Each structure stands twice: as C-alpha cells, then as structure tokens.
Amino acid sequence: MPIPDRYPRRIERRHQKRLRAYVAAFVPIVRSEFIARLPEMYLQPVSDSEGSPVVDDLVVFSEALGELRLKWGEDIATQEHIEETCAMTAAELDAFNARSAARSLRSVGIKGVITPQMAALLPGWVEEHTALIVRGGLWRGIPVTPLGEKTISQIGDVALNGFVKGLRHEEVADEIEKRLGVMRSRANLIARDQTNKLNGKMTENRYIDAGIIRYTWQTSRDERVRETHAELENTEWDFRNPPAIGNPGTPISCRCVAEPVRPKRGQ
C-alpha cells in the first residue's frame, strides 16, 4: 500500500500543473510565431555549395527564434512569476510536512516539534528552484539548461536540421511539436524532483530538531519504485550516515520517506 500521509502526492501534482501552465502558455506562441512562419522560412534558398544554411537567408528564422526567447523570458516565465509559483508550493509543503512529521513523531512519543531552520530552508529552496527554471545551473550536481532556453534551442536545431536535410516544413513542424511534448515532460520531472527534495529535507530537519537521528527507509510501495530504493525498504539509517544514494528525497524524483526510530534510553 502507498503511504498517503507521508508523501505529498497532491502537492506534487499541483506543482506539476503550475509549471505545465507556463508551457501551455508558450505552446500557442511557438505555433504562431515560429511554426506558422516555417513556410516563409523554407521558401528561401536553403544552402550554399557546401550544404550549409546561408546566414543571409535565415533572417526570418533568427527573428522568429528571438521572438520566442523574448516572449518566454519577459511575458511568461519571468523571475517574479516563477518565484510566486515556487513560494506557493513551498508554503503548501511546509504545512503538509509539519502535520505529517508531527504524526510520525507522536508515534515515538515526541510532541510539540518546533523547527526554526524552516525560516532559512524555504526561501533557499524557492531561490534555487526558481534559478533552475529561469537561469539553469546545477541540478543534483549536473549542469542543466533553463527550461525555456533548452526547448527554444532544440526548436532552432530542428529547424536548421530541416534546412540542411531539405525537409518539408510540415515535417519540421511535427518535430517541433515533439519538442514541446518533451518540454511538458521536463516540467513535470523538475516539479516532482524539487517537491520531493524539499519534503525530504524538511522531514530531516524536523526529526533532528526533535532529537531523532535514526530512521527507517520507506518507499511509496507501488510499481514506480526503483529497485535500488526497494532494496532499502524497512532498513534503518542515520541521517548523518545515509545509504550511498542519500537520505529519502535526495535522489532525483525519489518519493521515499523516513520514518522515525525511537531513541534508545541513554541516547
């Protein structure tokens, strides 16, 4: 059975929906500002004697791509808009985690937990999450391109590839639509990963504040659980000395949770 009160499933889905809303607002712009102009682009000479696109013949292409960057960065996914979205989710997660952690801690005889670190943790998460979407940076130690820029660059690559291969503009349009589908999937992945990451860190902070340093690893117990995570089910760990993959919520898209272990007398 899943763990409905420890894993923020509904908040994760709401956050995914919020991030997908930015993609949804971008899709008609891509269609009107770029895909609709493909016939105009592909009426121009396609290449020089070397088979490469001629720069002077790609003015429409460059203008259309620039328009996408402008619309995404200044009208849709602005720093302010993304910060508001992330802050809303952070507040929901804090309330959920406080209730969830309190229930788990009561099961080991601990009541009235206060976690002052949240005052620093939540703004830090909002800032990091916003930066990941708006400017890119390190995602779990891996350099990544911002959500919008990655898709816009891929759209440009698809169009240039069409020039080089002599594809029909209808074929290029189909490929661009696929890139938009990938953008939706990437928004979902980022939302799921960052939601789980914050929930796991808040749980860790609240447990440690309450004097709990050991926990048992609990998966969400469904078909999506990775084998490496399933192997950790019901095993006991110390927050300060976690398994190789880290504490629950640390790996990308990890939906596992930590259940508190009652301290032994004298600890």
C-alpha positions, 0 to 999 in steps of 0.5 A: 500500500502507498503511504498517503500521509507521508508523501505529498502526492497532491502537492506534487501534482499541483506543482506539476500543473503550475509549471505545465501552465507556463508551457501551455502558455508558450505552446500557442506562441511557438505555433504562431510565431515560429511554426506558422512562419516555417513556410516563409522560412523554407521558401528561401534558398536553403544552402550554399555549395557546401550544404550549409544554411546561408546566414543571409537567408535565415533572417526570418528564422533568427527573428522568429527564434528571438521572438520566442526567447523574448516572449518566454523570458519577459511575458511568461516565465519571468523571475517574479512569476516563477518565484510566486509559483515556487513560494506557493508550493513551498508554503503548501509543503511546509504545512503538509510536512509539519502535520505529517512529521508531527504524526510520525513523531507522536508515534515515538512519543515526541510532541510539540516539534518546533523547527526554526531552520524552516525560516532559512530552508524555504526561501533557499529552496524557492531561490534555487528552484526558481534559478533552475527554471529561469537561469539553469545551473546545477541540478543534483550536481549536473549542469542543466539548461533553463527550461525555456532556453533548452526547448527554444534551442532544440526548436532552432536545431530542428529547424536548421536540421530541416534546412540542411536535410531539405525537409518539408516544413510540415515535417519540421513542424511535427518535430517541433511539436515533439519538442514541446511534448518533451518540454511538458515532460521536463516540467513535470520531472523538475516539479516532482524532483524539487517537491520531493527534495524539499519534503525530504529535507524538511522531514530531516530537519524536523526529526533532528530538531526533535532529537531523532537521528535514526530512521527507517527507509520507506518507499511509496510501495507501488510499481514506480519504485526503483529497485535500488530504493526497494532494496532499502525498504524497512532498513534503518539509517542515520541521517548523518550516515545515509545509504550511498544514494542519500537520505529519502528525497535526495535522489532525483524524483525519489518519493521515499520517506523516513520514518522515525526510530525511537531513541534508545534510553541513554541516547 
